[in-house]
């Protein structure tokens, strides 16, 4: 599909996307999302707990692992192994593990490579996917609730015999952003983050502003699950309220809004518990879907509005 075509023009059963194109979309997505100055998370402008360089380095093994997944001719499986390989490669470089980014993208990569709906890919994530997913989170040192649920599924055997990865994700969906998207067919990504990004790209002069705007719109509507886990539900709702305030001031599309975003960033950085680290994972697959639909260069400049006809 060419840039500028409307989403309604997408075929119901898209043709498989070539692996090199998928790899280009992964590279563009991670490079730009990691560089965007999303408040409270860290970017090339201001590091938080993880340096910008460390996050950027993790994009390389993620691209390689996901490219291998795209090149695999089988119709199912391999998602957990791709995530594990991405984490291993990142740690070998001394980079941030990037487990959430790789995991958010893996089913969408499989979907794009096969031309199959992502919901079908997710529905087939069986018991064999649990163990590599658990190993990936172990290597990443991920302390979240998803790792605990995977441990329960594995029991003492090290291999899940009955519980599927999709079932684990459904069990943890209310507490983990990755589990939520796997369990609910990318509900936040498709319903909120992607439309917000497309709308912003049609009016913004840079992808940086559009990615920040999409992030703010998600944060304003969906209380950050990591903030809720670290500081409590009320604090997470307060952060969402502040994001709504920044949007009302203009968000990333006005000088007044940018000042509000900067002020929000300062508040969130002052208390590490308030860092909305569960919100960016929704923006990553949204940016990838936009890249797939409009071309790997769609995020580099301004997206032309659909002409219709």
Buried (B, 14 or more C-beta within 10 A) or exposed (E): BEBBBEEEEEEEEBEEBEBEBBBBBBBBBBBBBBBBBBBBBBBBEBBBEBBBBBBBBBBBBBBBBBBBBBEBEEEBBBBBBBBBBBBBBBBEEEBBBBBBBBBBBBBBBBBBBBEBBBEBBBEBBBBBBBBBBBBBBBBBEBEBBBBBBBBEBBEEEEEBEEBBBBBBBBBBBEBBBBBBBBBBBBBBBBBBBBBBBBBBBBEBEBBBBBBBBBBBBBBBBBBBBBBBBBBEEEBBBBBBEBBBBBBEBBBBBEEEBBEBBEBBBEBBBEEEEBBBBBBBBBBBBBBBBBBBBBBBEBBEEBBBEBEEE
